[in-house]
């Protein structure tokens, strides 16, 4: 007789080992205490489970449901809605290539296709050594630096197929890779713990996070009546209003 599977997971999901459960429960209690309504802590708790396993597993969903008093269906609905939560084991480094309009036009599509061939993986697939997961991503609000590649949500701006392939080669080889801007890279699990709301304890990491880069601030300077090259070219609204009131 042929076994027939409908693709349904076995229920209930297994629990974490006792020591892991106790540690996660302590962390979860700290997160939940930040919110007046415990269910508001679901998003950071999903990140917390990713910090444990590298993705949101059935066990992670069960854990979130139990500590928040929700059903596993409610937790699953949220975990599957947001693309920042992975549903299967992934690599230490999530390499996301923006293929939204501007990045695509500027070369993002080409970068993505060449990385797939270079790494030998498809979209949302991981290299055999478990180090790199490749995926195309939607806009990450960095259009002024297009085309953009992100690694564990850190920016690699103004990329080319050659620079992107060199970067993933460094990741595969275990060599240090520095983002164009932002904090130094850490693993996907470490990133997930930071996103869960726990401090980044690496020396200098917070200071390195910085803010908007020069390309992002040009529009603000123009709005203030300044040009990046020519200096002040128009009067600011406040100055105009003052003169008109005189």
C-alpha positions in Angstrom: 0.0 0.0 0.0 1.3 3.4 -1.0 1.6 6.0 1.8 -0.5 9.1 1.1 0.4 12.5 2.5 -1.8 15.5 2.3 1.1 17.8 3.4 -0.3 18.3 6.8 2.2 18.6 9.7 2.0 16.2 12.6 0.2 17.6 15.6 0.9 18.5 18.2 4.3 20.0 17.5 7.2 18.8 19.7 8.3 21.1 22.6 11.8 22.5 23.1 14.2 20.7 25.3 13.6 21.7 29.0 16.7 23.9 29.3 15.9 25.7 26.0 12.3 26.2 27.0 13.3 27.7 30.3 15.7 30.1 28.7 13.2 31.2 26.0 10.5 31.5 28.6 12.6 33.9 30.7 13.4 36.0 27.5 9.8 35.9 26.5 8.6 37.2 29.9 11.0 40.1 29.5 9.6 40.9 26.1 5.9 40.5 27.1 6.4 42.9 30.1 7.1 45.7 27.6 3.5 45.7 26.3 0.1 46.5 28.0 -1.5 43.7 25.9 0.6 40.5 25.8 -0.5 39.5 22.3 1.3 42.7 21.1 4.6 40.8 21.8 4.0 38.3 19.1 6.2 39.9 16.5 9.3 40.1 18.7 8.6 36.6 20.1 8.7 35.2 16.5 12.1 36.8 16.1 13.1 35.2 19.4 12.2 31.8 18.1 14.2 32.5 14.9 17.2 33.4 17.1 16.9 29.8 18.5 16.4 27.8 15.4 17.1 30.2 12.5 13.5 30.0 11.3 10.0 29.8 12.8 9.4 26.1 13.3 6.2 24.4 14.4 7.8 24.2 17.8 8.4 28.0 17.8 4.8 28.5 16.8 3.6 26.3 19.7 5.9 28.2 22.1 4.5 31.6 21.1 0.9 30.4 21.3 1.4 29.0 24.7 3.1 31.9 26.3 0.7 34.4 24.8 -2.5 32.5 25.2 -3.2 32.3 21.5 -4.0 29.5 19.2 -1.4 28.1 16.9 -3.6 29.1 14.0 -3.4 32.8 15.1 0.4 32.6 15.4 0.7 30.9 12.1 -1.4 33.6 10.4 1.1 36.2 11.5 4.2 34.2 10.9 3.2 33.5 7.3 2.1 37.1 6.6 5.4 38.7 7.1 8.3 37.8 4.8 10.9 38.5 7.6 9.9 35.2 9.3 11.4 32.2 7.6 9.4 29.0 7.5 12.2 26.5 6.8 15.9 26.1 7.9 18.0 28.8 6.3 21.6 29.9 6.1 23.8 31.9 8.4 23.5 34.8 6.0 20.3 35.8 4.2 21.4 37.5 1.0 18.4 39.5 -0.3 18.5 41.2 -3.7 16.0 44.0 -4.2 14.2 43.4 -7.5 11.6 46.2 -7.1 11.2 48.8 -9.8 14.2 51.1 -9.4 16.7 48.4 -8.3 15.5 46.1 -11.1 16.0 48.9 -13.7 19.5 49.7 -12.3 20.6 46.1 -12.4 19.0 44.2 -9.6 17.4 41.6 -11.8 20.8 40.9 -13.4 22.5 40.6 -10.0 19.8 38.2 -8.8 20.1 36.0 -11.9 23.9 35.9 -11.7 23.9 35.1 -8.0 21.5 32.2 -8.6 23.9 30.7 -11.2 27.0 31.6 -9.2 25.7 29.9 -6.0 23.8 27.1 -7.7 20.6 27.8 -5.8 17.2 29.2 -6.6 15.0 31.8 -4.8 14.7 31.0 -1.1 17.2 28.2 -1.4 20.3 27.6 0.7 23.8 26.6 -0.3 24.8 23.0 0.6 27.1 24.2 3.4 24.3 26.1 5.1 26.0 29.4 4.9 24.0 31.5 2.4 20.3 31.7 1.6 19.4 33.7 -1.5 16.1 35.5 -2.1 14.7 38.4 -4.0 13.2 41.0 -1.8 10.9 43.9 -2.1 11.8 47.6 -1.6 14.0 48.3 1.4 13.7 52.1 1.2 17.2 52.5 -0.3 16.2 53.5 -3.8 18.9 56.3 -3.8 21.5 53.6 -3.6 20.1 51.2 -6.2 20.8 48.5 -6.9 20.8 47.3 -3.3 21.7 43.9 -1.8 21.0 43.2 1.9 22.7 40.6 4.1 20.9 39.9 7.3 19.2 43.3 6.8 22.4 45.3 6.5 22.9 47.4 3.4 25.3 46.7 0.5 24.6 49.7 -1.8 25.3 50.4 -5.4 26.0 46.8 -6.2 27.1 45.2 -9.5 27.0 41.5 -10.4 30.8 41.4 -9.8 30.7 43.0 -6.4 27.8 40.9 -5.3 29.5 37.7 -6.3 32.7 38.7 -4.6 30.7 39.4 -1.4 29.0 36.0 -1.3 32.3 34.3 -2.0 33.7 36.0 1.1 30.7 34.9 3.1 31.2 31.3 1.9 34.9 31.4 2.7 34.4 32.9 6.2 36.1 36.1 5.4 35.1 39.4 7.0 32.4 41.3 5.1 31.6 44.9 5.8 28.3 46.5 4.9 28.3 49.7 2.9 26.7 51.4 5.9 25.3 50.1 9.2 26.5 47.8 11.9 29.0 45.0 11.3 27.5 41.7 10.1 26.4 39.0 12.5 24.7 35.7 11.8 21.0 35.4 11.0 20.3 34.0 14.5 22.1 36.9 16.2 20.3 39.4 14.0 17.0 37.8 15.0 17.7 38.2 18.7 18.5 41.9 18.1 15.2 42.3 16.3 13.4 40.6 19.2 14.4 43.7 21.2 17.6 42.5 23.0 20.7 44.8 22.9 23.5 44.3 20.5 26.3 43.8 22.9 29.1 43.8 20.3 31.6 46.6 21.0 30.9 49.6 18.7 28.0 47.9 16.8 25.4 50.4 18.0 27.5 53.4 17.2 28.2 52.0 13.7 24.5 51.7 12.9 24.5 55.4 12.0 21.6 57.0 10.1 20.7 58.1 6.6 23.6 58.3 4.1 24.4 61.4 2.1 22.3 60.3 -0.9 19.3 60.0 1.3 19.8 63.5 2.7 20.0 65.5 -0.6 16.3 66.0 -0.8 16.2 67.3 2.8 19.0 69.8 2.0 17.2 71.0 -1.1 14.0 71.4 1.0 16.0 73.6 3.4 17.0 75.8 0.5 20.4 74.3 0.0 22.1 72.5 -2.9 24.7 69.9 -2.3 27.1 71.6 -4.7 26.0 75.2 -5.1 25.2 76.0 -1.5 22.0 77.9 -0.6 20.0 78.6 -3.8 16.5 79.4 -2.5 15.2 81.0 0.7 13.6 78.7 3.3 9.9 79.1 3.9 10.4 80.5 7.4 12.6 83.2 6.0 10.1 84.1 3.3 7.2 84.2 5.7 9.2 86.5 8.0 9.9 88.9 5.2 6.3 88.9 4.0 5.2 89.7 7.5 7.4 92.8 7.8 
